[in-house]
């Protein structure tokens, strides 16, 4: 199944979350806990029992100082 017939699936994802969103009472809404992430990658199936996966993620954190995280992930899975 190698070659042009091996399925390749591209994907992308966008996440935004803030663990201090809509706080109540005297709790301070700290912008440090706001996060935004964009992830893209692929899953390749060169064989029905073998999968290769790769992804790249770029995440920013609410505060301006040192607020960028970049991650690369590689994975292999096999079924016997």
N, C-alpha and C positions, 0 to 999 in steps of 0.2 A: 504494500500500500504506500510505499515511499514515493515521493515525487509530487506531481501536481494534484494527485487525488487525495493527499493527506489533508484533512480539514484543519484550517487555521481560523481561530475565532479571536477577533480583536474586541477589546472592551474599554470602556472609560467610565469613571464614576466621579461625582462631585459630592462632597460632604461639607456641611456647615453645622456646627453645634457650639453651644455655650452653656456650660454647666452652672452658670450663675444667672441665667436668663429669668427675668421676672421674679426677682427675689422679693421677700416680704419683710415688713417691719424695719428694724435698724440694720439689716444685713446690707453690706456694701456690694454693689454690682461691680466686681473687679473685672476690667476688660482683659486681664491676663488669661482668663479661662475661655475666651472666644477662640474657636479654631475653624480653619478653612482648609480643605484638602482636595487636591485633584489627583486622581490616579488613572493611569492608562497601562495597558499591557496586552498580552496575547496568551492563548492556550493553543498548543499545536499537538495534534494526534497523529504521529507518523505511523502508528500501528494501533489497532483497537485495544491493545493491552498496555499501551505505553503513552504517557502524556508529558509534555514539557510546558512549563509555565514561566513567564517572566512579567514583571511589573515595575513601574516607576511611579513614585508618589512624591508630591511636593506639597508640604503642609506649612501653613503660616499660623503663628500664635498671636493673640491679641495685642501684646505689647511690642513697641518698635525695636527694642534692643535684642539682637540675636534671635529674631523671630522666625527663621526659616529652617525647616528640616527637610532633607531630601533622602529618599530611601529607594534602593534597588533590591528586588527580591527575585530569586531564581528557584525553581522547584522542579522535581522529577517525581513521577509516580508510575508504578508498574503493578499490574495485576497478574498473578500466576494461577 
